[in-house]
């Protein structure tokens, strides 16, 4: 019912715009019927566009004032709370504002798979493990976090997911002060963050956070090929197809839940590192866009544009979910009284932190080798240092210099990382020179090994015989052994 109301209101606003700004004086361009109040709407939407005070109403307010007429024409809408219907129309208005102000996509008509939530503005009560929803009554729920004393319920959103219904409660207490905000002049330490794919986050203090790859690991990728295939092979609108779709939705929901939980833990670790966190202002939506098509001028056929190779990279970026992680970092930083600084990502992975030389040839895969001064480092850690230095210069921070495990007092004094230092095996000792008639044995040719002592044995070296046995020479005979009888 709410979905039908949303779609009807969206169609009403589209028709009103079409009649007002495109048709002009006509009700319809095809019939060219002159516009009249009986045939066409006047104003932003269907209804009276003027209020009692003589001011013009907004389109959303016009549609809200027409809700009583909706309930008279369709009595079954009386089963829905009035605040839920009002919030449903405000949801459509927010979609319009996002389109005109933030340049997002135009609002779309909702189907069953894209409309699964509604919001209460007033009338909700919570007592223990029971919640009262207007027009629905009392129902049991799992109260994960009790509401503190003094807080007032502002709104409640009921959302349907693959494994059940969830309730989000927004509370407010005006007597509680806001989170403390740290002044930029008070910042003494900064941590630069570089988002990656091999590791999820590379920090300027030489630490890195692993990337579990919840949706792109081999096991999950195999299941993501099998589960949709099972759905497509079932008969449409059958119970078996519905069951297979439910299993697929639950599988995707578990992946999203695990990713979100891991990102909250990661955000908490990062915020605890320093007073301010410097991150890149990335346009992630542009990074995962499809490559522009290429055409052959003679034949008009499509040419290879590298999209098949970029598809795997796009999946890894979407699985890492950098935008969601930065949002959680900003939330945890505001809650802890710390600051998140955004810098321009231009040349952060091509600039040398020692001599500040910028060259695309400095980076080769995950390795950074400066073509000017020869500085060697990991490319991702090098980028995190550049992000930190950019934040310091851009915001004029007065940083306290400290010696971190991988970072010395300044980037110029930083030593190259052990990861890319040249490792060679220890030189072997020269073998002993044998005499003419000396028999080559392992004791003469091999290097001296460390002795290993067994726990419950008298043997010094594993593999040897007891202390009474010794090595026979080439000309000794077994029968002539002096202590053979004693043995």
C-alpha positions in Angstrom: 0.0 0.0 0.0 2.8 2.4 0.8 4.6 1.5 -2.4 1.4 2.2 -4.4 1.1 5.5 -2.7 4.7 6.4 -3.4 4.4 5.5 -7.1 1.1 7.4 -7.5 2.6 10.5 -5.9 5.7 10.3 -8.1 3.5 10.0 -11.2 1.5 13.0 -9.9 4.5 15.2 -9.6 5.8 14.2 -13.0 2.4 14.9 -14.7 2.2 18.3 -12.8 5.6 19.3 -14.1 4.7 18.1 -17.6 1.5 20.1 -17.6 2.9 23.2 -16.1 6.3 23.7 -17.8 6.0 21.7 -21.1 2.4 21.8 -22.2 1.9 25.5 -21.5 -1.8 26.4 -22.1 -2.8 22.9 -23.2 -3.8 20.0 -21.1 -2.1 17.6 -23.5 0.0 18.3 -26.5 -1.5 15.5 -28.5 -5.2 16.5 -28.0 -4.4 20.2 -27.5 -7.2 20.6 -24.9 -7.1 24.0 -23.2 -6.1 23.6 -19.6 -9.0 23.9 -17.0 -9.2 23.2 -13.3 -11.6 20.3 -14.1 -9.1 18.5 -16.4 -5.7 19.4 -15.2 -4.0 20.3 -11.9 -2.8 23.9 -11.2 0.4 24.3 -9.3 3.2 22.0 -8.1 0.9 19.0 -7.6 -2.7 17.9 -7.5 -4.6 20.0 -5.0 -4.9 23.6 -3.8 -1.4 25.3 -4.1 -2.3 28.1 -1.6 -2.4 27.9 2.2 -4.8 29.7 4.5 -2.2 32.4 5.2 -1.9 33.2 1.5 1.5 31.6 1.0 2.3 29.0 -1.7 2.6 25.4 -0.6 5.4 23.2 -1.6 4.6 20.1 -3.6 5.1 17.8 -0.7 2.7 19.8 1.5 0.1 19.9 -1.2 0.2 16.1 -1.3 0.1 15.7 2.5 -3.0 17.9 2.7 -4.7 15.5 0.2 -4.2 12.4 2.4 -7.7 12.7 4.1 -9.2 12.6 0.6 -7.1 9.5 -0.2 -8.5 7.7 2.9 -12.1 8.6 1.9 -11.6 7.3 -1.7 -9.7 4.2 -0.5 -10.9 3.2 3.0 -8.2 0.5 3.3 -5.6 3.2 3.8 -7.1 4.0 7.2 -5.3 1.0 8.5 -2.0 2.9 8.1 -0.9 5.5 10.6 -1.1 9.1 9.3 2.6 9.8 10.2 3.7 6.8 8.2 1.9 8.2 5.1 3.4 11.7 5.7 6.9 10.3 6.0 6.4 8.3 2.9 5.7 11.5 0.9 8.7 13.2 2.6 10.8 10.3 1.4 9.8 11.1 -2.2 10.5 14.8 -1.6 14.0 14.0 -0.3 14.6 12.0 -3.5 13.6 15.1 -5.5 15.9 17.3 -3.5 18.8 14.9 -4.0 18.2 15.1 -7.8 18.1 18.9 -8.1 20.6 19.9 -5.3 23.2 17.0 -5.2 23.0 15.9 -8.8 21.9 12.4 -8.0 19.6 10.2 -10.1 16.0 11.0 -10.8 13.5 9.3 -8.5 12.4 5.9 -9.8 9.2 4.0 -9.4 9.5 1.3 -6.7 8.9 -2.4 -7.0 8.6 -5.1 -4.4 12.4 -5.6 -4.2 13.3 -1.9 -3.8 10.7 -0.8 -1.2 11.0 -2.5 2.2 10.8 0.2 4.9 8.5 2.7 6.6 8.9 5.3 9.3 6.8 6.4 12.3 7.2 10.0 13.6 5.2 9.7 16.8 3.2 7.3 18.9 5.8 4.6 19.4 6.3 3.1 22.9 8.9 0.7 24.3 8.6 -1.4 27.5 11.2 -4.0 28.1 11.2 -6.4 25.2 7.9 -5.1 23.7 7.3 -2.2 21.3 4.1 -0.5 20.4 3.6 0.5 16.8 0.5 2.6 16.0 -2.2 0.7 14.0 -0.2 -2.5 14.5 -0.2 -2.9 18.3 2.3 -4.4 20.8 4.8 -6.9 19.5 7.9 -8.6 20.9 11.4 -7.7 19.8 15.0 -8.2 20.8 16.0 -5.0 22.7 19.7 -4.9 21.9 20.4 -1.5 23.5 18.0 -0.1 26.1 17.1 3.6 25.8 18.9 5.7 28.5 16.9 7.8 30.9 16.0 11.3 29.7 16.0 10.5 26.0 12.9 11.0 23.9 12.0 8.9 20.8 12.0 11.1 17.7 11.3 8.5 15.0 11.2 4.7 14.4 12.0 3.0 11.1 10.9 -0.6 10.5 13.0 -2.3 7.8 12.5 -5.7 6.3 15.7 -7.7 5.5 16.3 -11.2 4.3 16.5 -12.7 7.8 13.7 -10.7 9.5 12.4 -7.3 10.5 14.6 -4.7 12.1 13.7 -1.5 14.1 15.9 1.6 14.2 15.1 4.0 16.9 16.3 7.7 16.8 16.4 9.3 20.2 17.3 12.8 21.5 18.1 14.5 24.7 18.7 18.2 24.5 20.3 18.4 27.9 23.2 16.2 26.9 26.0 18.3 25.5 27.3 17.7 22.0 30.5 15.8 21.4 33.6 17.9 22.1 35.3 19.3 19.0 39.0 19.6 18.9 40.5 22.8 17.4 42.9 22.3 14.6 45.5 24.3 16.5 45.3 21.6 19.3 46.2 18.8 17.0 49.6 17.3 17.9 49.6 14.0 16.0 48.3 13.0 12.6 48.0 9.6 10.9 47.8 9.4 7.2 45.6 6.6 5.6 45.9 5.2 2.2 43.1 2.9 1.1 44.3 -0.3 -0.7 43.2 -3.7 -1.9 46.0 -6.0 -0.8 45.6 -4.5 2.6 42.5 -2.6 3.5 44.3 0.4 5.0 48.0 1.5 5.0 48.9 3.8 7.9 51.7 6.3 8.0 53.0 4.7 11.3 54.1 1.6 9.3 51.1 -0.5 10.3 48.5 -2.0 7.9 45.1 -3.5 8.4 44.2 -6.7 6.5 41.6 -6.9 3.9 39.4 -10.1 4.4 37.8 -9.7 1.0 34.4 -11.0 2.2 32.8 -11.0 -1.3 35.9 -11.7 -3.5 37.6 -14.6 -1.8 37.7 -17.9 -3.9 35.0 -19.6 -1.8 32.6 -16.7 -1.8 33.1 -16.1 -5.6 32.2 -19.7 -6.3 29.0 -19.5 -4.2 28.1 -16.2 -5.9 28.2 -18.1 -9.2 26.2 -21.1 -8.0 23.4 -19.4 -5.9 22.1 -17.1 -8.7 22.2 -20.0 -11.1 20.0 -22.0 -8.9 17.5 -19.2 -8.8 17.4 -18.7 -12.6 16.8 -22.4 -13.2 13.6 -22.5 -11.0 10.2 -21.8 -12.5 9.0 -18.2 -12.2 6.6 -17.4 -9.4 7.1 -20.9 -7.9 7.7 -21.7 -4.2 11.1 -23.3 -5.1 12.2 -20.1 -6.8 11.1 -18.1 -3.8 13.1 -20.4 -1.5 16.2 -20.2 -3.7 15.9 -16.4 -3.8 15.6 -16.4 0.0 18.8 -18.4 0.3 20.6 -16.0 -2.1 19.4 -13.0 -0.1 20.5 -14.5 3.2 23.9 -15.3 1.7 24.4 -11.7 0.5 23.1 -10.4 3.8 25.7 -12.3 5.8 28.5 -10.9 3.6 27.3 -7.4 4.2 26.9 -7.9 7.9 30.4 -9.3 8.3 31.9 -6.5 6.3 30.1 -3.8 8.3 31.2 -5.4 11.6 34.8 -5.5 10.5 34.7 -1.9 9.3 33.5 -0.7 12.7 36.3 -2.5 14.4 38.8 -1.1 11.9 37.4 2.5 12.4 37.9 2.2 16.2 41.5 1.1 15.8 42.3 3.9 13.4 40.7 6.7 15.5 42.7 5.6 18.6 46.0 6.2 16.8 46.2 10.0 16.9 44.4 13.4 17.3 43.6 13.7 13.6 43.2 11.3 10.7 44.2 12.4 7.1 42.4 10.6 4.3 42.1 11.1 0.5 39.0 12.8 -0.9 38.4 10.0 -3.4 35.6 10.0 -6.0 34.9 6.3 -5.8 31.9 6.3 -8.1 34.2 7.7 -10.9 36.8 5.0 -10.2 34.5 2.1 -10.8 32.8 3.6 -13.9 32.8 1.6 -17.1 35.4 2.4 -19.7 34.3 4.5 -22.7 33.6 2.4 -25.8 35.9 2.5 -28.8 34.7 2.3 -32.4 36.4 1.4 -35.6 36.0 4.3 -37.9 35.9 2.1 -41.0 33.7 -0.8 -40.0 31.9 0.8 -37.0 32.5 -2.2 -34.8 33.4 -2.0 -31.1 37.1 -2.3 -30.2 38.7 -3.6 -27.0 38.7 -0.9 -24.4 40.0 -2.8 -21.3 36.6 -3.1 -19.6 37.0 -6.9 -19.1 40.3 -6.4 -17.3 38.9 -3.5 -15.2 35.9 -5.5 -14.1 37.9 -7.5 -11.5 39.3 -4.2 -10.2 35.9 -2.7 -9.8 34.7 -5.7 -7.9 37.6 -5.5 -5.5 37.0 -1.7 -4.9 33.3 -2.4 -4.3 34.1 -5.2 -1.9 36.5 -3.0 0.1 33.8 -0.4 0.5 36.1 2.6 1.1 33.3 5.2 1.3 31.5 3.2 4.0 34.7 2.9 5.9 35.5 6.6 5.8 32.0 7.4 7.0 32.5 5.1 10.0 35.9 6.8 10.7 34.2 10.2 10.6 31.5 9.0 13.0 34.0 7.5 15.5 36.3 10.6 15.2 33.4 12.9 16.0 32.3 10.7 18.9 35.9 10.8 20.3 36.4 14.5 19.8 38.9 14.1 17.0 39.2 15.5 13.4 39.2 13.9 10.0 41.1 15.9 7.4 40.5 15.3 3.7 43.3 16.1 1.1 43.6 16.1 -2.6 44.6 12.6 -3.9 46.6 14.0 -6.8 50.2 12.5 -7.1 50.1 10.9 -3.6 51.4 7.6 -5.0 53.9 9.2 -7.4 55.6 11.7 -5.1 58.8 10.8 -3.1 58.5 11.7 0.6 62.3 12.3 0.8 63.1 14.6 -2.2 59.4 15.3 -3.2 60.1 14.4 -6.8 57.0 13.6 -8.8 57.3 11.1 -11.6 54.9 8.3 -12.8 57.9 6.0 -13.2 58.5 6.1 -9.5 55.9 3.5 -8.9 56.0 0.0 -10.3 53.2 -2.1 -8.9 53.5 -2.2 -5.2 57.1 -1.1 -5.2 58.2 2.6 -5.0 61.7 3.5 -6.4 62.4 7.2 -6.7 64.1 8.0 -10.1 65.8 11.1 -8.6 67.2 10.0 -5.2 66.9 6.2 -5.3 64.6 6.0 -2.2 63.0 2.5 -2.0 59.8 1.8 -0.1 56.4 0.2 -0.4 54.2 2.3 -2.6 51.2 2.2 -0.4 53.1 3.3 2.8 54.8 6.0 0.7 51.3 7.3 -0.3 50.2 7.3 3.4 53.2 9.5 4.3 52.4 11.9 1.4 48.8 12.1 2.6 50.0 13.0 6.1 52.5 15.6 4.8 49.8 17.2 2.6 47.4 17.5 5.6 50.1 19.1 7.7 50.9 21.7 4.9 47.3 22.3 3.9 45.9 22.9 7.4 49.0 24.4 8.9 49.3 21.9 11.8 51.9 22.1 14.5 52.9 18.4 14.8 54.9 17.0 17.7 57.7 14.9 16.1 58.0 11.5 17.5 59.9 8.3 16.5 57.5 5.7 15.3 58.5 2.1 14.6 58.8 2.6 10.8 59.0 6.4 10.7 61.9 8.4 12.1 61.8 12.0 13.2 61.1 13.2 9.7 60.4 11.5 6.4 63.9 12.5 5.1 65.5 10.4 7.9 63.3 7.4 7.2 65.2 4.3 6.4 64.1 2.0 3.5 61.9 -0.9 4.5 63.1 -4.4 5.0 60.5 -5.7 2.7 62.3 -4.5 -0.4 65.9 -4.6 0.9 68.1 -7.2 -0.9 68.2 -10.4 1.1 71.0 -12.9 0.3 71.8 -16.1 2.1 74.8 -16.2 4.4 78.0 -17.1 2.6 79.0 -20.8 3.2 82.4 -21.6 4.6 85.0 -23.0 2.3 85.4 -26.8 2.4 88.5 -28.2 4.1 91.3 -29.4 1.8 91.7 -33.2 2.0 95.1 -35.0 1.9 96.0 -37.6 -0.7 94.8 -40.7 1.2 92.2 -39.1 3.5 88.7 -40.5 3.2 86.0 -37.9 2.5 83.5 -38.0 5.4 80.6 -35.7 6.4 82.6 -34.4 9.3 85.3 -33.1 7.0 83.2 -31.7 4.1 80.0 -30.4 5.8 79.7 -27.3 7.9 79.6 -27.7 11.7 76.0 -28.1 12.8 74.4 -27.1 16.1 74.0 -30.0 18.5 70.5 -31.0 19.4 69.9 -32.7 22.7 67.1 -35.2 23.0 64.9 -35.0 26.1 65.0 -38.7 27.2 68.1 -39.9 25.5 71.9 -39.9 26.1 72.6 -39.2 22.5 74.1 -35.8 21.8 73.4 -35.6 18.1 70.2 -37.1 16.6 70.9 -40.0 14.3 74.1 -41.2 15.9 74.6 -44.4 17.8 75.3 -44.6 21.5 78.4 -43.3 23.1 80.2 -46.6 22.8 79.9 -46.6 19.0 82.4 -44.7 16.8 83.1 -44.4 13.1 85.2 -47.1 11.4 88.0 -46.1 9.1 88.4 -47.5 5.6 90.9 -50.2 6.5 89.4 -51.3 9.8 87.5 -54.6 9.8 84.4 -55.2 11.8 85.8 -58.5 13.3 88.9 -56.7 14.6 87.0 -54.2 16.7 88.7 -54.0 20.1 85.6 -53.7 22.2 83.3 -56.0 20.1 82.9 -58.5 23.0 81.9 -55.8 25.4 79.4 -54.4 23.1 
